Amino acid sequence: MSTLGVFDRIIYRTIFVPHKVNDDITKSSYFLNKVADFSELSKHETYLVRSCVAHKPLDLINNYLLHLDKKLSIKGDGIIGYDEQYYDAKWTQEFFVMASHNNSMALAIQKMKDLSIL
């Protein structure tokens, strides 16, 4: 946040209220490294969805996320960096979607439905 200007900080704090899940899914998080139990994952199909913000000219929030992503050098969906959206498991199938933080889950679910996974 310290690298953002006053205007960006106000918008960011107004639109993007911190969610615990955003902290928990980063690969350096306490939750992933100390609390979560992944021992049963190999018995199931698992899917990892990575998202990167896409340019959409008329979408103000998406454009702000793209601006934020570039300004903070996140290289992801404007909030979570692409390299933080990662879990190293050989049985995990990875999907990549061009989406904002807000709509990446909906696009991922639709993509898995299209592939008859869900």
C-alpha positions as CSV (number, residue, x, y, z in Angstrom):
1,M,0.0,0.0,0.0
2,S,2.9,2.4,0.7
3,T,3.7,2.4,-3.1
4,L,0.2,3.6,-4.0
5,G,-0.7,7.3,-4.2
6,V,-3.4,8.8,-1.9
7,F,-6.1,8.5,-4.6
8,D,-5.4,4.8,-5.3
9,R,-5.3,4.0,-1.6
10,I,-8.7,5.6,-1.1
11,I,-10.3,3.7,-4.0
12,Y,-8.6,0.4,-3.0
13,R,-9.8,0.6,0.6
14,T,-13.3,1.6,-0.5
15,I,-13.8,-1.1,-3.1
16,F,-11.6,-4.0,-1.8
17,V,-12.3,-4.8,1.8
18,P,-9.6,-7.2,3.0
19,H,-10.9,-10.8,3.1
20,K,-9.2,-13.5,5.1
21,V,-9.4,-15.9,2.1
22,N,-7.0,-13.6,0.1
23,D,-4.4,-14.0,2.9
24,D,-5.0,-17.7,3.3
25,I,-4.5,-18.6,-0.4
26,T,-1.0,-17.1,-0.8
27,K,1.7,-19.7,-0.9
28,S,3.6,-18.2,2.1
29,S,0.4,-18.1,4.3
30,Y,0.3,-19.6,7.7
31,F,-2.9,-21.4,6.7
32,L,-1.4,-23.2,3.7
33,N,1.8,-24.1,5.5
34,K,0.7,-24.9,9.0
35,V,-3.0,-25.5,9.2
36,A,-4.4,-27.0,6.0
37,D,-4.3,-30.7,5.6
38,F,-3.8,-31.8,2.0
39,S,-3.1,-35.5,2.7
40,E,-6.4,-36.6,1.2
41,L,-6.0,-34.6,-2.1
42,S,-4.4,-37.4,-4.0
43,K,-7.6,-39.5,-3.6
44,H,-9.6,-36.8,-5.5
45,E,-9.4,-34.8,-8.7
46,T,-8.2,-31.3,-7.8
47,Y,-8.3,-28.2,-9.9
48,L,-6.3,-25.0,-9.5
49,V,-7.7,-21.8,-11.2
50,R,-5.2,-19.0,-11.9
51,S,-6.5,-15.7,-13.0
52,C,-5.0,-12.7,-14.7
53,V,-6.9,-9.4,-15.2
54,A,-8.1,-8.8,-18.8
55,H,-8.5,-5.4,-20.4
56,K,-12.2,-4.6,-20.9
57,P,-12.6,-1.0,-22.1
58,L,-16.0,-0.3,-20.6
59,D,-15.5,-2.0,-17.2
60,L,-14.3,0.6,-14.7
61,I,-13.5,-1.8,-11.9
62,N,-11.7,-4.1,-14.3
63,N,-9.7,-1.2,-15.6
64,Y,-8.9,-0.1,-12.1
65,L,-7.7,-3.6,-11.3
66,L,-5.5,-3.6,-14.4
67,H,-4.1,-0.2,-13.4
68,L,-3.4,-1.5,-9.8
69,D,-1.9,-4.7,-11.1
70,K,0.6,-2.7,-13.2
71,K,1.3,-0.1,-10.6
72,L,2.1,-2.7,-7.9
73,S,3.8,-5.1,-10.4
74,I,1.5,-7.9,-9.1
75,K,1.1,-9.7,-12.5
76,G,-2.2,-11.3,-11.6
77,D,-5.8,-10.4,-11.0
78,G,-5.1,-7.0,-9.5
79,I,-5.1,-8.3,-5.9
80,I,-3.3,-11.7,-5.9
81,G,-0.2,-12.2,-7.9
82,Y,-0.2,-14.9,-10.5
83,D,2.8,-16.7,-8.9
84,E,1.0,-16.7,-5.6
85,Q,-1.9,-18.5,-7.2
86,Y,-0.1,-21.8,-7.0
87,Y,-0.1,-25.1,-5.3
88,D,2.5,-27.8,-6.2
89,A,0.6,-31.0,-6.5
90,K,1.2,-33.5,-9.3
91,W,-2.5,-34.6,-9.3
92,T,-3.8,-31.0,-9.7
93,Q,-5.2,-29.9,-13.1
94,E,-4.5,-26.2,-13.7
95,F,-6.8,-23.7,-15.5
96,F,-5.9,-20.2,-16.5
97,V,-8.6,-17.6,-16.9
98,M,-8.4,-13.9,-18.0
99,A,-10.6,-12.4,-15.3
100,S,-10.8,-9.9,-12.5
101,H,-10.5,-10.9,-8.9
102,N,-14.3,-10.5,-8.6
103,N,-15.4,-12.7,-11.4
104,S,-12.6,-15.3,-11.7
105,M,-14.5,-18.0,-9.7
106,A,-17.6,-17.7,-11.9
107,L,-15.6,-17.9,-15.1
108,A,-13.6,-20.9,-13.7
109,I,-16.8,-22.8,-12.8
110,Q,-18.3,-22.1,-16.2
111,K,-15.1,-23.3,-17.9
112,M,-15.2,-26.5,-15.8
113,K,-18.8,-27.0,-16.7
114,D,-18.0,-26.5,-20.4
115,L,-15.3,-29.2,-20.1
116,S,-17.8,-31.5,-18.3
117,I,-15.8,-31.5,-15.1
118,L,-18.6,-30.2,-13.0
